[in-house]
Every structure is written in structure tokens, then in C-alpha cells.
Amino acid sequence: MNDETTRGGGFAPLDTSALVDLAALLVLLGVVAVGFGPVWGTAGYLLPALGGVGVGLGVAWIGAWRRLSAVTVTGLAVLGYLLLGGLLALPHTTVAGALPTLDTLRGLLLGAVEGWKEFITTAPPLSSFPDLAVVPFALMLVVSLAAGTIAWRARHAVWALAPVTAGFVGVILLGTLDEAWPVVQGGVIALVGLLWGGVRAMDARVGSHSIATESSSAAIRRLRWYRVRTGAAILGVAALTAAFVAPAVMPDQPRTVLRETIVPPLDLHRYVSPLVAFRQYAKERRTDELFTISNLPDDGRVRLATLDEYDGVVFDASGEGGDTGVYSRVGEDIATAATGEPLEVEVSVTGYDGVWVPEVGALTGITWTGPRAAAQDDSTYYNSATRTAVATAGLQPGDTYTLSTLVPEVPDEEELAQGTVLKADLPDVPDTAVPRGLPAKTAQFTGEEIDPATKLFLLRDALAASGVLSSGLEGEPPSRPGHSAERIDTLVQEEKMVGDDEQFAVALALMARQSGIPARVVMGFAPDEDSGYTPGEPWTVLGSDVRAWVEVPFEGHGWVPVEAIPEEKPQIQPEPQSEEVPKPPVLQDPEPPEEPDQAKAGSVEDDEEEEVENEAFDWGRLALIVLAAGIPLLLVVGPVVAILAYKARRRTRRRLAEEPAARFSGGWHEVVDVATDLGSTVPVSATRRESADLIAAAHQAPGTLAVAHRADATVFGAGASSAADAEGYWQDIDRLVGGMGAGVPRGRRLRAALSLRSIRARSRWSRSEEKR
């Protein structure tokens, strides 16, 4: 069969050319699909991606075979997406792994709209987020549908390479900086594409000949396969040469992917900096049990948040890129370049609440196991640069989770003192946010020293020697809370600096930055000699275990903790833990310092209001889900329902008209409208008998003439008809209309039910009646 016949006169599914197209497309699209491997992390992407290829090519095959319109093909594709998407992309939401549920349809509809954003803003590997499988399924379905439709319906099948190439580029943009097999993928696409194009072009030239003998056909087949073998050999040698030469001649630059250029939409300034609550833990919640952590590493540090941005009011987490990192959605598997000892840490929350997740080391995964695990899975973000985790759904008593982490080795101080401090891209501290007396005190402590590491430890030692550790507890010197510029200025101006970890950590970080040393503040928890912690056993963290320290980047070690702990520590008797012993009275807090008239928006919030907001039902998200699912469904189903409802109402109005004569007339109009929707053209000016002749001939319905005669006799006759006569007439109408529909294919009946031809024809008839 020549190309002109296949493309212009009908599609033969078993034609050799069509099967060659199918084989070429399967290879090309399979090569495109494997590009999802690095970002997915496992082979789990193959089912949705290759399933999308199968659905797309299947719909394109049916559309070309039956010569369906573009609208019908699109409708079949949407139907295949909704019916098979659960089985191929979201089997965990289906019944028995096959039957779609409301959750399946919601996931498919939301995934088609929001899945792309989540796909590129979630940290790989994405295998931890099975709902995101909708993206490879949908992308490969669309690409396959376009490629198959072009291959089997366009005059030049090779144009199908355009959507294949677009899909290849799309997979790259959705992926990571790590390639799958770029040279192999590109080579296969080029090799198969050129060979396929050559074969199809040869078929087109051969098909143009109108006369072919058996000998000439055999010669043409030999020439075809000779050219295919020769072309394959030449292209294969070229591909191998390119595979070896490309790495040497191509520039060593990372490829462009969307997840490296689009910042995840997480606004950390909506949440209070945890350092604001430092004194609350150290003083008011001193004996409260916050959480229990098992398998604590040797250094005993539990990180709550890393803070790198200071505005003169609070130290906050920025997450704005560079060395401050970005927050990406994560799950049970987190890709990381960190090194260290693998460790599994279990955490059980008893009294802690907030969005900042207590964790240790460099996370390689976080698994929520509590009663709110589903909500926390969908709202967990992690910054691998600062090693800070956030769960926007919040933590509260009763939550449990497991951390998979790498615990890096912490170097000793002697090694650090001889090491090299690295540069880092941190947010600048505005001049107005620098405490007034801090630059002079920094210069006093460092003298003429120029080595960054030496300056860092000079600052640390001077603060430790000049400071008195106090949280304002009974028996301790008065100590004001907070770490605003005014509070830090007061601290460094005192001969004896009185403060707690909060103030000394902030002072050391700001002094280090004044000296050109990158530094950031970390808030967390760590055991001491009074905490009752026994190495190797689960540790119940109390509010009194709160700590703050500074991190500085060193060559070969990364960000290393440095603490400015004052040498002078007031001795306080530990408070009894038994509930039977009342707590000692707490002194009234000193008056808080005067704050600027307008604090930074979003940096301080009322704890009770935040708790109410966290516990309130998210009606806005529910409304978004309803709109995202309802609007597409309404756009697809709404017109269909409207047409069917209109026709049903029109039929009822005619059958139940007040006057019996109007019922007879309406019955005949029903016959004409059904015939019109089935494809017949009934002239507006034709009489009932003339129209009956046309309809009877077109639909093999001889009873049409009798129905027309009866309508004329009733409408124009002298006698009056009863309601019973009208009902009997309508029974004849039902049998006639049913016979007309039974004589046409099912697809034509379906199109007639949704056709607007009778509505438009009736509108023209009404206008002509008005003119008369």
C-alpha cells in the first residue's frame, strides 16, 4: 500500500508502514521515558511513563483507524487518562489496584494542574512521593498521542519526531543535573529517527509508481533493505564516534533544569524564628518533657533550625539560595552529597509543638509514623545546605517519626585552629542592624590578628572569659531575654557580660561577620551533666536542654559548631522531677526591652493564635481542591448534560402540552428533530407529507407517512381529539423514533443525542414563521 493511500484514503492497522511506524515510536518514546530515572531514584517510574506511552499510542491508533475527529480523539485521551491513570500512575489510591476511586480522580485532576510545580520543587528522589507519578504518565501520554497521530495521519510521518524531541527536552527540564544516558539517548533518537525517516521517504517514492511487476517489487525490497543496512552501519559508527569524542569537546558545564532555577514557594517568614522562644524553653518550660529521641550520636546535638539572616530584631532562616540553601519538599529518601556514619534515629514528640523539626546530622530520609503522618508527608521541606527541616503541618504531642541520617565527624579544636575558614554566601547584615558598640568590641578582642581561624577563636575565648551565663532564674544574676541589636549592644558594653546561649551565640556570630568570617546561629538541644542523659539509651529532652551555638565553614570539614560558653556559671540546685514536689516560685520577669515601633512583618506571632491556626481546618485548601477538580469536570461534562437536559425538557413540553392538537403537532416536531440530529436535512418550507417522504426514504421508516397524515388530520380536521388520543399518538411516535435510531450505528446514535442540528434548525424555522 503506498503512502498516499495510507495517509489519504484510510488507515490500515496491519499495513507494513503502520507497523514500522509503531516500532519506531515505541523505541523513540521508550528512550525518552528512561530520562526520568535519575530524578525518580528507582525503577518505579517505568510503569507510569511506559503506561502513558501505551495509552497515548493506543488512542492515536484508534483515531487513525476510525478516522476520528480531533475533538473525539482528545475526548478518548482524557477518558483513558482518567480510567487508566489509577492503574498505571496511582495504584495506591485504587480498589484492588485497578478500580479508580474519588481519591484517584482527585489525584489525577490535581496532578494535571499542580503536579508539575510539585515535581520540580520537590527534592529528589521522587520515589518517596508516589502521587507525583501522574507527571511522567501525563507527559508521555501527550507526547505519544501527538507523535502517533502525526505518524499515522499526516502525509509525512517523520514529522512525528517533533513531539518526540519536545518530550525529550521536557524530561530533561523536569529532571536533575545528573543525566540518565544522554549520549545513548541522543544517539538512539538520531539513529532510529534518521532510519525511520529514510524508510518512510523510500515508501513514499515507491508508492508513487502506479505499475509494479513482481520482479521490480523484489528489486525494490532488496534495494530498501540494502539502504537500511548501509545507513544503520554508517549511523552506528557515527554514534560510537560521537560517544567517545563528545566528552572531550563539549564544555564541562551542568545542563539547565527547572528545579535549579525555580525557587520552591515556601515563605519561612510566615513562621516565628525558634530563637525567639529560647528563654521560654530555658525558664518557663524548664522541666517540660518535649520529645524523646533514641540512638543519639556521640556529639549529642539535636538541631532545631539554622538561622543565617539578621535584621536587628531576630536571627531568622532565609533559605534564599547560595550557602543559605533552599527548602525543597522531601520524603523517605533524600539525595545528599554529605558524608558520615549512617544512623537511624527515632523521635517521639511529647510536649513540643511547632513547624521546626528536631533532627540530627545530614538527613537522607524522614518517615512520619504518627497519626498525622499523611499530612506531614505532604508538608515536609528540608534545606540540605543548613540541615534544617520544616513541616508546615506542624508537630504536636503524639507525633512520631524516624530519621535516616549521616552523622559527620566533628574535628577537634586544635585541627580547626590550624585550618582554613571558607568563604560563604550568606545574607548581609544591614548597617542599621549592627549593634553600635559591637565593631569596636570586635576590634578590641581580635587586635591586629589577620588569620580568620585565629580571629574566630580569639572572639570565642574573649566572650567566654568576659561572660556570666544566666537565664534569669532564681539564684542567677538578672538577665534580659531577646537578641535584638539593642540587647546585644547592652551585652557587649558591660564589663561582665550577663546572658545565656541565645545572646552569646548571636554576639559571636555578629562579631565573626564583622571580622569577615561567615557565621550562622543554630538553635537546638544538647545534654549536659545535669540532664540525666545516659549514652546509648533514649534521651527525654527537657526545656532546660535548649542550646544555641555558632557554625563556621572550614575547608575539608564543612560547617563546624563553635560555642561561646561563659566560664563563670552560677551554681543552681537541680529542680526535682517528681510531680509530687511543687515547683519553686519563679521570680517575675524584668521588663522587656523597648522594641522598634514596627517589628519585622512575620517575625513575631502570638503562640496561641498560631496554635489555633494550625488546628483549624484548612477550608481554603478544600475549596482549591473542589475548584481544581470541579472546573475541568464541569467543562467536560457540563455541555453534555446541558444538551441532554434541554432535549428532554423539549420532549416533555411537547408531550404534555395543554391542547391535544398541540401534542399531535409536537409529536411530529419530535420526529423531524430526531431525523435532523441523525443527519437528514428536512427543508423548513416542506409540508408534513413532503417531510415524511424524505424521512421514510432516508431511514427506512415507512410508518412516518401515517404519523404525518394523522398529525395533519388532527391539526386541520374539524373534530376535537382527546388526551387519550394524543397519548396513543405519542406511543406511535416513540416506536417510530426508536426504529429510526435502531437502524444506525451506535456511534451515530451517540452523536445524534449530543447534536445541536435540530436546535439550530428549529431556530431557523421559528424565524421564518415570524417573517410570514
N, C-alpha and C positions, 0 to 999 in steps of 0.2 A: 504494500500500500504506500503510495507516495505521500510526501509531506503535505501537499495541497489537499489531498483527500482527508488525511488525518486531522488537519487543523481546521479546514473549512467545511467539510461535508459531514462531519461526525467523528466521534472519538471511539476507537475500538480498544477495549481494555486489554485484550490479549495480543494486540499488534506488537510486532518486534520493536518498533521505535518507542512505543509507550513503555515497554518493559525495560529497554535500555535507559530511558529517562528515569524510571523508578529506581533502578540500580545505582545510577549516578547520584541521584538525590539522596538516597539512603547513605551512601558513603560520605558525601559532602556534609550533610547535616549531622551525621554521627561525629565527624571530625570537629564541627563547630561545638557540639554539645560537651565534648570532653574538656573544653576550656573552663567549665565550672569546677573542675576538680580541685585546684588549689584553694579557692575561696570556700568550698564546702568542707574540705578536710577529710571526707570519707567517700566511699563509692555510693552513698545513699542518694546522690543527685541523679544517678543514671536512670532510675525508674521514672521520675517526673520529666526529666529532659527528653529521654527517648520516647516516653509516652506521649509527650507533646508533639514529637515528630510523627508518631503513628497517627494521632488524631488529625493533625493538620494535613498530612498526605492523604489520609482516608477521605476526608471531606473534599479535598481538591479532586481526588479520583472520581468520587460520586458526581461532583458538579460537572466535570468534563464529560463523563459518560452520559449523564442525563441532559446535558446542555442546559443546566440550571442558570437562572439569572444571578447577578452579583448579590442582590438582596437575599435571595434564598440561600446561597452559599454562606453568606455571613450569618444568617439565622441558624443554619446547621452547625456552623463553627461554635456559636455561642451555646447551642444546645449540647454539643459534645463537650465543651469546656465545663458546663455545669453538671452534666451527668457522669462524665468520666473523671473529672478533676478530683473528686473524693477518692476514687480507687487509686489513681496514679500519683497525686500530689499530697492529699490529706487523708491517708487511710486511717490515721488515729482518731479522726472525727466521725468515721462512718460506723454503721452497724455491720458487724461481721466482716469488716474490711472492704465492703463493696457498696452497701446501700447508703446513699447520702442522707444526712440529717440537716436540721436547721443550722447547726454549727458548721457543717460542711459548706452549705450555701453561703453563710455569712463569711466564712474564711475565704472562699473563692471570690466573692464580690469585693470584700475589703482588700484582699490581696491584689486584685487587679488595679485598685486605686492607690492604696497606701503601701503595698508590698515593696515597690521599687525604692521608696525612700528608706524603709527599714532595712532593705537588703544592703544598701551602700553605707548606712550609718551604724551597722552592727559589726562588732569586731569578729573577724573570722577565727576559728572555723565556724561556719553557719550550721553545721550538723546539729548543734545544740538547739536550734530553733526550727523544728520541723514545719511550722506554718509558712516559713519563707520558701518552701519548695514550690509554692504557687508561681514564683517568679520564673525559674527555668522552664516550668511546664507551659506557662503562658507565652513566654518569649519564643520557645521552639515551636509552639503551635502556630503562632502568627507567621513566623519565618517559613515554616514548612507549607502552610496554606498558600502563601504568596508564591513561593517557588514552584509548588506543584501546579497551581493554577496557570502560571505563565508557561511552564514546560508543556502542559497538555492542551492548552487552548490558544497560545499565541502562535503566530506564524513562524517565529524564530525561537525555538525552545531554549537556546543558550542564554537568552535574557534572564532566565531563572537564576543565573549566577549573581545577579544584582542583589536580591534579597538574601542570598546565602552570604555574600560578602558583608552586607549590612548586619546580619546576625553575628558573624564572626567578630566584627568591630564592637557590637553591643556586648557580647560576652566579655571581651577584653575590658571595656569600660566598667562593667559590673564586677570585675574580678579584683585581684590584688596585684602588688608589684611582682609577686612570684608567678612566673609563667607556667603553663602546663607543658606543652611541647611546641613552642612557637614555630620552630623551623620545620618540624614534621608536619604540623597542621598546615602551615602555608604551602609547603611542598606538595602535600596531598591535594589540597584545594586547587593549586595551579595545575598539577599533573592531570587529575581527573577532569577538571574543568576544560582544559585545552583538548584532551582526547575526546571528551563528550561533544564539545563544540565541533571538532573535526568530523566525527561520525555523523552528527546531525546535518552538517553542511553537505557532506557527501550524499546522504539520503535525499536531501532536497534537490541536488543536481541530478541524481539518478532518477528521481521521481518525475522530473520534468520531461523525460523521454516518453513518448506515447507508444512506441513499439519496442518490444524486447523479446528476443528469442531465448531459448534455453541455453544456448552456448554463450550468448552475451551476458545473460544473468550470472552464469557460473564465473565468467571472467570478471564481472563486476564484484562478485563476492570475494574472489581471490585478491583483487586489487584493494578492496576495502580492508581486509584483514592484514594484508601486507603493509598498508599505510598505518594501520593501528599499531602493529608490532613495531614498525620502524619509529613511529612517533613516540611510543611508550619508552623505547630504549633511549632515544635522544633526550626526552624529558627526564627520564630516570637518572641518566648521567649528569644532566644539568642540576637536578635537585641534590644529588650527592655532593657535587662540587660546591653548590651554594651552602650546604650544611657545614662544610669544613671551612669555607672561605668567609662566610658571614660573620662569625665571632671575631675574626681578625680585622675586618674592615669596618664593621658597624661601630659607632660611638658607644662607649660604656656609660649609658645614661638610662635611668629607670623609665619604664613606659608610663604613660599617663592613664590613671584610673580615677574614677569618680570619688571613691572613698578617701582618696588622698587630697582631694581638692574641696570636698563638701564637708563643712563642719557639722557634727551632729547637733540637732536642735535641742540641747539641754542647757537651760539657763540656771546656773548654780546660784545666782544671786537671789533666786526665789527662796533659798533656804538659808537659815541663820548659820553663820560661821560657828562651828562647835567650840571654838576657843572662847566665845562669849560666855559659855556656861562652865568655864573651868572652875571658878570659885564656887559655883553651886555644887559641883561634884565634891570639891575638896572640903567644903564646910557644911552645907545643908544636907547633902546626901552621903555624908562620910561613911556611914555604916550600912547604906543600902546595897543589897546584892544586885549587881547589874546584869551579869551574864557569867556562865561557866564555860571555860574553854579547856579542851583536852589536848594532850600532845604538844604542849607549848615548847617552842625551840629554846636553845640554850641561852640566847641573849634576853629572852623573856619579854620582848616588846610586842605590844598589840597596837597596831596603827588604827586610828580612827579617821584622820584626814591630814593631808599635806596642804599647807597654806603658803602661797607664794606671792600674794598681792596685798599691799598695804596702802591704805588711803588716809592714814592719820586717825581713823576711828577703830577699824578692826583689821586683823590679818585674815584674809579670805582666800578661797580656792578660785583660781581664774579659769583654768582649762582652755586657754586661748591659743594653744599651739606652741611650737618651739619646745623648749625644755619644760614648759608647764604642761605639755601634753594635751590631749583631747579626751573627752569621755565618750566611749563607744558602748553600745549595748552588747552585753556578753551573756554567756550561759555556762553550761557544764564543761565546755572546752574553750580555753583562751590561748591564742597564739602569743608567744613571748620569746624574746631573744635573751632573756635573763638566764643566768646560770646559778646553780646552788643545789643544796640537798633536797630531794623530793620529800614532801611531808603531807600527810592528811590530818587536818585539824577539824574537830567538831565543836560547834558553838551552840549553846542553848541559852536563849535570852530569858532572863527572869525579871529584871526591873528596868532595863534600858529601853528607851524609845527615841526614835529619830530616823533620819534618812541616811546617815553616815554608817557604813557597815564596818564593824570591828573586824580586822583581818591581820594576817602576818605574812611577811615575805613578799615574793612576787607571785601573784596568782596565776595558775594555769587552768583554773576552773572553779565555779561556785555552784553548788547544788542545794536548792532550798528543799527542805523536807517537812516543814511545819504545815499547819492548817491553811496558811495563806500562800502556799508555795506557787500556785498558778499566777497570782497577781504579782508576786515578787520576781518570778521568772521573766515576766513581760516588762519589768521596770528596773532591771539592774544594769547599771553602767559602771565601767571601770576605766581608769586612767593608768595605763601601764607605765607612763613616764613618772608619775608621782605616787603610784601604787595606792591609789585611793578608790574605794568602791562606794557607790551611791545606789540605794534602792528607793526610787521615788514613791513606791507604795508604802514605804516606812517599815521600821521594825518595832515590835511591841512584845510584851511578855507572852511567852508561849511559842514564839518563833524558834525554829531550829534550822541549821544549815551546816554544810560540810565544805571546807576549803581545800582545794588541791593547790599546793604552793611549792615554790622553790625558795629555800632559806639560804641567802648568800652568806659567805664567811665575812665576819667583821674584822678588819685588820686592827692590830694594836696601835697605841698612840705613838710609839717610837717610829714605827714604819710610816705613819701618816706625817709626822713631823719632818721626815726627810723626803716626803712625796711631793707631787706637783698638783696644785689646785687647777682644775679645768675651768674654762670659761663656760657660761651657760646663758641662754636666752630667757631671762625672767622679766616680768613686768617691772617697769621703772617705778621707783618711789617718788611721787611728786615732791618738789621742794617744799611746798606748804605742809606736807605730811611728815617731814623730818623734824623730830623734837629739837628745839632750839639749842639746847646745851649738848646734844649728842655729838656733833662733829668735833667740838673742842675736847670732849672727854675721850673720843676715839683717838685723836692725835696724841693725847696725854698717855694713853695706855700703850700705843704702838711705837712711839718715839720716831726714830729715823729708820726703823726696820723696813725693808722693801720686799722681802720674800713673803708671798701670800700665806704659805702654811705657817711660817713662824709668827706672822701677824695674827693669824687666827687663834693660835694657842696663847699668845700674849693677851689678847682680848678676853679669852675664856678664863685664864688664870687671874686676871685683874678683877673681873666681875666676881669670881668665886671668893677671892680674898677680901673684897670690899663689901660683900653682901651678907645679909642675915635672912635666912629662909623663914618666912612667916605667911600663913594663910589667914591671919586674924583670929585664930582660935584662942580659947581660954588658956592663959599662961604664955601666949606668944605676944610679941610687940604688935601694935596696931599696924595693919597693912591694908591699904585700899585695893579694891578689885579693879579689873579692867586693864587694857593695854593701849589706850588711846595715846596720841602724841603728848598730850599734857601729862598723863600718868607716867609715861616713860621718861619724860623730861624731869619730872619730880624725882623719879628713882635715881637717875644718874647724877643729879645735882646734890644728893645727900651724901654726907661723909660716910655714913653707914647706910648702904642701900638695903631697904627692907622691902621684900616682896616674895612671891612664890615663883614656881616654874613658869607660869604664864608671863610675868613681867621680865624675868631674866632671859628666857628664850627669845622674846621679841627684841629686847635690848641687844643681845648678842647678834641676832640676825641683821638688825639695822646697822650696828657698828661694822659688821663684816661687809655689808654692801657699801658703806662709806669708804671702806678700805679697798674696794674693787674686788671683793670676794663674793661670788654667788652664794647665797644662803637662803634657806626657806625654813619655815617653822612646821613642826609636826606635833599634833596632839594625839595622845593615846593613853595607854595604861601599861604599867610595868610593876612587877613585885619588888618589894624591898624586905629588909629583915623583919619588919613588923607586920607584913602581910599574911604570914602564916602559910606561905606557899612552899610545898614540898616538890622538888624536881621529879618529873616522871608521873605525877598524879594530876588529876583535873584541878584547875585553879578557879575558884569563885572570885570574880573581880568585884571589889567594893568601890564606892565612890572615892575613898581615900587613896586608891591606887592610881588616880589620874596623874598623868605626867605631860610635860611639854619639853621638846628638845629641838635642836637645830640640825639640819643636814647640809653638807657641803660636798661638791663633786671632786673626787680625787682620781687621778689617772690610774687605770688598772683596777679600780675598786668601785667606781660609780659614786652615788650619793651615800655619804657615810655620816652616821649620827655623831653629834658633838654636844655635850651637855655643859651648861654653866651652872653647876650646883654650888651654892654658897657653902663655905667651910663652917660657918657658925650656924648651928641648928639648935633651936630651943628644944629642951627635953620635955616631952609630953607623955604622960601615962596613957597607954592604950585604953580605949574605951571598951567595957565589957560587951561581948556579943550576945549574951543571953537576953531573951525577950523579957525575962522576969525582972531584970535590973533596969530601972528607968534611966533614960538618957540624962546626962548632966545638962544643966541650963546653959543656953547659948547666949553669949553677950549680944546686945543689939548692934547691928551693923553700923559702922560710921556712915556719915552722909556721903552719898556717891558724888563723884566729881562732876563739875559742870561740863556738859557736853555741848557741842555746837548746836545752834538753833535748828539746823536741818541736818539730820544724820543721813548717811548714805541710804538711798532707797533700796529696800530689800535686805539690809544688813542686820536689822534688829526687828524681831517679831514677838508678839505675845505668845508664850508657850501654850496657854490654854486655847487660844484661837487656832493655833497650828494643830493641836490635838483634835479639835472639833472638825477642822477641815479635813484631816487625814481620815477621820472616822465617818465623815459624811459620804453619802452615796454620790458617785460621780454621774449626775444626771446629764451633764454636758457631753460626756463620752457616749452615754447611752443614746442621746439624741444624734450624735455624729454617726454612730453605727446604724441607727434606723434610717437616717438620710442616705448614707452610703449604700445601704442595701436596698432601700425602697425606691430611690430615684431611678437607678438603672432598671429595676424590675418594672417600675411604672412606665418608663419609656418603651419597654419591650412589650409588656402585657396590656398597658392602658389602651392603645389604639385598637387592639384586637377585641378587648372587652367592650369598648365603646361601639364598635361597628355591630357586633353581635347583639348588644342590648338595644341599639336603635332599630335593627331589623325585627327583633322580637316584639318590641313595642308597636312598631308599624303594623305588624301582622295582627296583634291583639286588638288594636284600634279598629282595623278594618272588620274583623270578625265580630266585634261587639258593638258595632255602630248602632245608633238609636233606631234608624229606619231600616226595615228589612231590605228595601231596594238598595240602600247604601251598602248593605252587607254583600248583596249579589255583585254590585259594581266593584266593591273592594276585593272580592274573591277573584274576579277576573284580573284586576290590577296585580294581585299576588302572582298569578300565573305569568303575566307579562314580565314582572320584575325578576322572577326566578329564571325565566328564559334569557333575559338580558344578562344576568350575572353569569349564566353558563356560556355566554359568548354569542348569543343570537342578537341580531340587530332588528328591532321592531320599529318601523317608522312612526313618528308622532302622529302623522295625519291619517294613518291606516285605521279602517273600521275594525270592529272586533272579529268579524268573519275573515277579513283580509289578514289580520294578525294571526288568527287561528291557523289559517293555511300555512303561513310561514313557520310557525312554531311546530305544527304537526310534521312538516317536512324535515325540519332541522333535527328534531328529537324523536322521531318515530313514535309520536303520541297522537294516534287518530282520535282519541276521545276529546281532544282540545276543541274541535269544531262543535261538539254537542254542548260543552260547557259554555262556549261563546254564544250559541243560539239561546240557551236558557237565560243567560245574563241579559241579552237583548230583549227577550220576551218579558222578562220581569221589569226591566227598567222602562221600556217603551210600551208595555201592554196596558190594557185598561183595568185588569183586575189587580187586587192587592195581594201580596204574598205575606205569609205568616213567619214568625220567628222560627218555627219548626222547619218550614220550607228552606229558610236560609241556612239553618244548621245542616240539613241534608245536603244542600248545595256545597257547603264548605267541606263536608266529608268527601264529596267528589273531587273538590279542589285538592285535598290532601293526597288522595290516591293519584291524581294526575301529576302533582309536583313530585311525589315520591317516585313515580315511574320515570319522570324526566331525569331525576338525579341518579337513578339506578343504572341508566344507560350510558353513563360517562365514567371515566377512571376516578379513582379515589382522590388523587391529587387535584384533578379538575374540580371535584366537588368541594374540596377544602378551599381552593382559590375562589370559587364562586361564593362560598359563605362569607369570605372576607372582602369580596369585590365591592367597589363603590360605583360600578357602572349603572346599576338600577337607580341609585340615589341621584346621580347626575342626570340620567335620562328623565326621571320623574320631575326634576327641577326644570329641565327644558320644556317638558310637556305643560307644566304649570305656567311658565312664561308665555307659551304660545296660546294658552287658554285666556290669559289676561288680555292679550292683544286682540283676540276675537271679540 
